[in-house]
């Protein structure tokens, strides 16, 4: 789906993606964010979580991948992200999906254009995990 195919008000829901403990381990270790809340269940439980949590930055990348697999602006880049907020944790074996709505489009002189959209990441129970807006 290219810029010319996108209109204000277009909505879609992606397929789902399981989040595994192995993925959380790899992302935390490769990024240097090998923090106990991401890697240690007992530590995370001490903070009130049911188990260790997935890094938020990883969930953003998963969101981008799910939207690209859906075909939404798969050849685009972000120019801004606004109002990102985290609502609930994601634990190993949770599944996430994304709901998206196009807020506006703006053609630019060199071709293509800007697409502003809001997104919501939810888990397998349709519980809101994170939300935000991008252009």
N, C-alpha and C positions, 0 to 999 in steps of 0.2 A: 504494500500500500504506500503510495507516494503522496507528496504534499497535495497534488492536484485531486487526489481521491478522497481527501479528508474534509469534512464539513463540520461547522459548529453544531454541537448537539449530538454528534456521533458517539455512541456508547458501545462498550463491549466488555465481556468477561473472558479472561484467559482460561486455559486449562490449568491444572494444578501441578505442583512440584513438591515432592517430599523433601524435607530437610533432615539430613542424616547426621549422626554424631561424628562420623568420619569427615564429612564436609566441614562441620564446625571446627574440628581439630585442625584440619588442613588450613583453613582460612585464618584462624587465630595464629597458628605457628608461622605461616608464610608471610603474614602481614606484620609480625612482631607484636601483635595484640594478644599475646598468649597469657591472658589474664585469667585468674582462677574462676571468675564467674562464667567464663566461656568453656572452661576445661574441667571443672571439678564440681560434681553434683552436690557434695556435702557443703562446699563453700556457698554455692548458689542457694541451697536450701536454707542456710543460715541467714540469707538476705530475704527469705520469704518466698522464693521461687520454688516450684515443684521439682525442678531439675536445672541443670546448666542451660544457658540461653545462647541463641544464635546472635552473632554480632549484627547490629543494625545495618552497617555498611554492606554486609553480605546479602541481607534481605533486599536492599536496594538493587544490587546487581542481579539477584534472582528475579526481581520485578522487571527489570529491563530485558532480561532474557525471555521471560514469559510473554512480554508484550511483543518482542521481536519475533518469537515463534508464532504468535498470532498474526504476524504480518504488519503490525502497526509501526510505521516509521522505522523499519529495520535498517535503513541506510542513513539514519539521521544521528545527530549529536545533541546533547543537552547544551543549552546556553545559559539556563538558570534553573534553580530549584528553590521554591519558597514554601514556607509554612509546613515543613516536614515535622510531624509529631508522632511519637511512639505511644501506643495505647496499651498493648499487651505483649508479653514475651512470646517468643517462638522457641520451642524445645525440640530436642532430637525426636524424630518420628512424626512431628507435626507436618501437615501439608498446607501450602499456601497457594492462593490464587489472587488475581488482580482484577478489580473493576475500574474502568477508565471512562472518562467523559471529556470530549473536546470542548474547551471553553471558547476558543477563538482561533482564527487563522489570519495571517498577514503575509501577503506576497512581497517578495523583495526583488530588487532590480536585477540581480545576477541570476535569477531563476530560483524556483522553489519558494520556500517561505518559512515563516515561523508558525509553529503550532503550540498553543498553550492548552494544557489539559490538567485535569485533576485525577488523582489515582488513590485507590485504597487497596491495601494488602489485607486479606483476611485469612483466617485459618480454616481447617476442615469443619469447624463448628460455626462458620460464618461470623466469628468473633473478630472485630476490627483489631488489626495488629499495628498498622501505621497508615498515615495518609499524608498527602502533600500535593503540590502543584509544580509543574515543570513547563518550560518552554524549550 
